[in-house]
Amino acid sequence: MATLDDKLLQKLEKLGMIHIDESKKEEIKKNLSDILGFVDNISTLDLEDVELERKNLKTPLREDIKQNDSTISENVLKNAPDSKEGYFIVPKIIE
């Protein structure tokens, strides 16, 4: 089982920009070590022949609706300082 030492906990504190009270460090080290043990168990599973089930998956996104409204680009270009043939004209900035 993987264990968490003081040096690694100190590094995690620094990376997470948190401070852990000395009274809580042993408890947190034990909990994190337990989590690492669970991850070790999961990583040893042979999932080569396991097929992923995709039941009842719903896409929460809306359906794309194609809009052919040419007035949108006309209105946008109307607010531009300069435009030509449907494109913005901008000053050259690279020589």
RORODO-947791 format. One record per residue: chain; x, y, z of N, C-alpha, C in turn; residue in one letter. Coordinates in pm, 1 decimal. Example, Ala and Ser with C-alpha at 12.3 -4.5 7.8 and 13.67 -1.06 7.14 Angstrom:
BEGIN
['A',[1319.0,-569.0,780.0],[1230.0,-450.0,780.0],[1320.0,-330.0,780.0],'A']
['A',[1285.0,-225.0,708.0],[1367.0,-106.0,714.0],[1290.0,3.0,787.0],'S']
END
This chain:
BEGIN
['A',[84.8,-118.0,0.0],[0.0,0.0,0.0],[89.3,124.2,0.0],'M']
['A',[50.1,224.0,-74.4],[125.9,348.2,-81.6],[106.8,427.7,47.3],'A']
['A',[215.1,490.9,90.0],[206.3,574.1,209.5],[249.0,715.8,176.0],'T']
['A',[207.6,804.5,258.1],[235.6,945.5,238.9],[327.2,990.2,351.8],'L']
['A',[444.2,1045.7,318.2],[535.6,1090.9,422.6],[523.3,1242.0,443.3],'D']
['A',[595.4,1291.7,544.7],[587.7,1434.2,578.4],[633.7,1522.9,463.3],'D']
['A',[736.2,1478.2,391.6],[790.5,1558.1,281.3],[686.2,1575.5,170.3],'K']
['A',[617.5,1467.4,135.1],[515.2,1474.8,30.8],[395.9,1558.7,76.7],'L']
['A',[357.4,1545.4,202.4],[246.9,1626.1,254.7],[283.0,1774.4,252.0],'L']
['A',[407.7,1805.5,284.7],[453.7,1944.4,281.0],[449.6,1997.9,137.5],'Q']
['A',[488.4,1914.1,41.8],[484.0,1954.5,-99.3],[339.4,1978.1,-143.5],'K']
['A',[248.4,1891.1,-100.9],[107.1,1908.4,-135.1],[49.5,2035.8,-73.7],'L']
['A',[93.0,2067.2,48.2],[49.8,2192.6,111.1],[93.7,2311.9,27.4],'E']
['A',[218.6,2307.1,-16.6],[273.2,2417.9,-95.3],[201.4,2429.4,-229.4],'K']
['A',[182.1,2317.0,-298.5],[113.9,2319.4,-427.9],[-30.6,2366.0,-414.7],'L']
['A',[-96.4,2323.3,-309.3],[-236.2,2360.6,-287.9],[-252.7,2496.3,-221.9],'G']
['A',[-139.6,2557.6,-186.2],[-140.8,2688.1,-118.0],[-232.5,2684.3,3.5],'M']
['A',[-215.5,2578.2,83.2],[-295.4,2563.0,204.7],[-202.1,2541.1,322.9],'I']
['A',[-255.2,2558.7,442.0],[-181.1,2528.9,564.0],[-259.9,2424.1,641.8],'H']
['A',[-190.2,2319.2,681.5],[-254.0,2213.4,759.5],[-199.8,2221.7,901.4],'I']
['A',[-289.8,2230.8,998.8],[-248.2,2234.6,1139.0],[-172.7,2107.2,1174.6],'D']
['A',[-74.2,2122.2,1260.3],[6.2,2007.4,1303.7],[-81.5,1898.6,1364.7],'E']
['A',[-187.5,1938.7,1434.4],[-274.9,1840.8,1500.1],[-353.7,1756.5,1399.7],'S']
['A',[-368.4,1804.5,1276.7],[-445.9,1733.7,1174.7],[-359.1,1655.1,1076.9],'K']
['A',[-227.3,1678.4,1077.6],[-140.7,1619.5,975.3],[-142.8,1466.6,975.7],'K']
['A',[-138.0,1404.4,1091.7],[-136.2,1257.4,1097.5],[-265.9,1199.0,1041.8],'E']
['A',[-377.4,1260.2,1076.9],[-507.1,1213.3,1027.4],[-515.0,1228.9,874.9],'E']
['A',[-468.4,1341.5,824.6],[-472.5,1366.5,680.2],[-378.2,1271.4,607.6],'I']
['A',[-260.0,1247.0,663.9],[-166.7,1152.1,601.1],[-228.3,1013.2,593.2],'K']
['A',[-298.4,972.4,699.1],[-362.4,840.9,697.6],[-472.6,835.8,591.9],'K']
['A',[-556.3,940.1,587.2],[-665.5,943.4,488.7],[-612.2,943.1,345.8],'N']
['A',[-510.7,1023.8,318.9],[-453.7,1027.9,184.3],[-385.3,896.1,149.0],'L']
['A',[-321.1,832.5,246.4],[-260.3,701.5,221.8],[-366.6,597.5,188.5],'S']
['A',[-480.7,604.1,257.7],[-591.7,513.3,226.9],[-641.7,535.2,84.2],'D']
['A',[-653.6,660.9,44.9],[-698.3,692.2,-91.4],[-598.8,638.4,-193.0],'I']
['A',[-469.7,655.9,-166.6],[-367.5,602.1,-257.1],[-376.9,450.0,-265.4],'L']
['A',[-410.1,386.4,-153.5],[-429.2,241.7,-154.0],[-546.4,200.1,-241.7],'G']
['A',[-655.7,274.4,-234.2],[-771.4,245.9,-320.3],[-734.2,261.2,-467.2],'F']
['A',[-658.0,364.6,-498.9],[-615.4,386.8,-637.4],[-525.0,273.0,-683.2],'V']
['A',[-436.5,226.2,-594.8],[-352.1,110.9,-628.8],[-437.7,-10.8,-660.8],'D']
['A',[-542.3,-34.5,-580.6],[-632.3,-147.6,-606.1],[-700.9,-134.1,-741.0],'N']
['A',[-747.2,-15.4,-772.0],[-816.0,7.2,-899.5],[-720.5,-13.3,-1016.2],'I']
['A',[-597.3,33.7,-1001.3],[-502.2,22.9,-1112.4],[-458.8,-121.4,-1138.3],'S']
['A',[-479.3,-211.4,-1042.5],[-442.5,-351.6,-1064.5],[-553.3,-431.4,-1132.6],'T']
['A',[-671.4,-373.2,-1146.9],[-782.3,-444.0,-1210.7],[-753.8,-468.0,-1358.3],'L']
['A',[-789.4,-586.9,-1406.0],[-774.6,-619.2,-1547.7],[-906.3,-586.3,-1617.3],'D']
['A',[-906.9,-476.5,-1689.0],[-1028.5,-429.9,-1755.2],[-1020.2,-446.0,-1905.9],'L']
['A',[-928.7,-528.8,-1950.8],[-906.1,-546.6,-2094.2],[-1030.7,-599.1,-2165.7],'E']
['A',[-1101.0,-693.4,-2103.2],[-1217.1,-755.3,-2167.4],[-1350.2,-695.1,-2122.3],'D']
['A',[-1346.7,-588.9,-2044.7],[-1469.1,-526.3,-1996.1],[-1516.2,-424.9,-2099.3],'V']
['A',[-1642.3,-439.6,-2137.7],[-1697.8,-349.1,-2237.4],[-1772.8,-236.4,-2167.5],'E']
['A',[-1751.1,-116.8,-2212.9],[-1814.7,0.3,-2155.3],[-1962.4,3.2,-2192.5],'L']
['A',[-2047.3,20.3,-2092.5],[-2190.7,28.5,-2118.1],[-2231.3,174.4,-2127.0],'E']
['A',[-2308.7,203.7,-2227.1],[-2355.4,340.8,-2246.5],[-2508.0,341.0,-2250.0],'R']
['A',[-2565.7,332.0,-2133.8],[-2711.2,328.8,-2123.9],[-2763.0,464.4,-2079.2],'K']
['A',[-2871.6,501.3,-2137.2],[-2944.8,620.7,-2094.7],[-2859.8,747.2,-2089.8],'N']
['A',[-2764.8,757.4,-2179.6],[-2685.7,879.3,-2185.1],[-2761.6,983.5,-2265.3],'L']
['A',[-2771.7,1099.3,-2209.7],[-2842.2,1206.8,-2277.8],[-2747.0,1323.8,-2294.1],'K']
['A',[-2756.0,1387.3,-2407.0],[-2673.7,1503.7,-2432.8],[-2747.9,1626.9,-2383.4],'T']
['A',[-2690.6,1696.8,-2285.5],[-2761.6,1812.6,-2231.7],[-2750.8,1936.3,-2321.0],'P']
['A',[-2683.0,1923.5,-2433.5],[-2664.6,2037.8,-2521.9],[-2784.1,2054.9,-2614.0],'L']
['A',[-2802.1,2173.5,-2659.1],[-2913.1,2200.5,-2750.4],[-2873.6,2159.9,-2891.7],'R']
['A',[-2970.5,2144.4,-2974.0],[-2949.3,2113.4,-3114.7],[-2898.7,2239.2,-3185.3],'E']
['A',[-2797.2,2224.5,-3270.5],[-2748.6,2338.8,-3347.6],[-2851.5,2377.6,-3452.6],'D']
['A',[-2877.3,2504.9,-3461.3],[-2971.7,2555.9,-3560.3],[-2894.7,2648.9,-3653.3],'I']
['A',[-2888.0,2610.4,-3779.2],[-2815.6,2690.4,-3876.5],[-2898.2,2813.7,-3910.6],'K']
['A',[-2832.4,2928.5,-3903.8],[-2901.1,3052.6,-3935.1],[-2831.8,3119.0,-4053.4],'Q']
['A',[-2907.9,3151.8,-4153.2],[-2854.9,3218.2,-4272.0],[-2903.8,3362.2,-4276.8],'N']
['A',[-2882.1,3433.9,-4171.2],[-2927.7,3572.0,-4163.5],[-2812.2,3664.2,-4201.3],'D']
['A',[-2814.0,3715.2,-4323.1],[-2704.2,3799.5,-4371.6],[-2704.8,3936.7,-4306.1],'S']
['A',[-2813.0,3974.9,-4243.2],[-2817.4,4107.1,-4179.8],[-2728.8,4113.9,-4056.0],'T']
['A',[-2696.3,3998.4,-3997.3],[-2609.3,3997.3,-3879.6],[-2472.9,4053.3,-3916.5],'I']
['A',[-2411.4,3999.5,-4022.2],[-2279.0,4048.1,-4061.5],[-2286.1,4192.8,-4108.6],'S']
['A',[-2393.8,4229.5,-4173.5],[-2408.4,4368.6,-4217.2],[-2413.7,4462.8,-4097.2],'E']
['A',[-2487.2,4424.4,-3994.5],[-2496.8,4507.7,-3874.0],[-2363.6,4517.9,-3801.4],'N']
['A',[-2289.8,4408.0,-3796.2],[-2159.1,4409.6,-3730.5],[-2063.8,4499.2,-3807.7],'V']
['A',[-2058.4,4483.1,-3939.2],[-1967.4,4562.8,-4021.1],[-2007.5,4710.3,-4023.3],'L']
['A',[-2134.5,4738.3,-4001.2],[-2181.0,4876.7,-3998.0],[-2115.2,4952.9,-3882.5],'K']
['A',[-2084.0,4881.0,-3773.3],[-2022.2,4942.9,-3656.3],[-1870.6,4949.9,-3665.7],'N']
['A',[-1812.0,4888.4,-3766.4],[-1666.4,4888.8,-3782.0],[-1620.9,5021.8,-3841.2],'A']
['A',[-1500.3,5067.4,-3804.0],[-1449.8,5191.8,-3861.6],[-1430.0,5182.8,-4013.0],'P']
['A',[-1390.2,5064.1,-4062.0],[-1366.2,5048.2,-4205.2],[-1391.0,4902.6,-4244.2],'D']
['A',[-1457.2,4881.6,-4357.0],[-1480.9,4745.8,-4406.1],[-1487.5,4748.4,-4557.5],'S']
['A',[-1463.3,4629.7,-4616.0],[-1467.3,4618.6,-4761.7],[-1508.0,4476.5,-4797.3],'K']
['A',[-1609.6,4460.7,-4880.0],[-1656.8,4332.1,-4929.9],[-1682.6,4230.7,-4818.2],'E']
['A',[-1740.2,4276.4,-4708.6],[-1776.6,4186.5,-4599.9],[-1664.9,4155.7,-4501.1],'G']
['A',[-1552.2,4226.9,-4509.7],[-1439.3,4204.1,-4419.4],[-1403.4,4333.1,-4346.9],'Y']
['A',[-1346.5,4318.6,-4227.1],[-1294.9,4433.6,-4153.7],[-1165.1,4479.0,-4218.8],'F']
['A',[-1144.0,4608.1,-4226.9],[-1017.1,4663.7,-4271.8],[-948.2,4718.4,-4147.4],'I']
['A',[-826.2,4668.5,-4122.2],[-750.5,4712.2,-4004.9],[-615.4,4764.8,-4050.8],'V']
['A',[-554.0,4852.7,-3972.4],[-423.2,4903.6,-4011.3],[-317.3,4794.0,-4004.4],'P']
['A',[-219.6,4802.0,-4092.0],[-109.7,4706.1,-4094.1],[-21.6,4731.9,-3972.5],'K']
['A',[9.4,4625.8,-3898.1],[91.5,4644.2,-3777.8],[226.5,4574.3,-3789.0],'I']
['A',[245.3,4491.0,-3890.1],[372.6,4420.4,-3908.9],[432.6,4466.8,-4040.6],'I']
['A',[558.1,4505.1,-4035.4],[628.3,4549.5,-4157.2],[691.4,4431.5,-4226.5],'E']
END
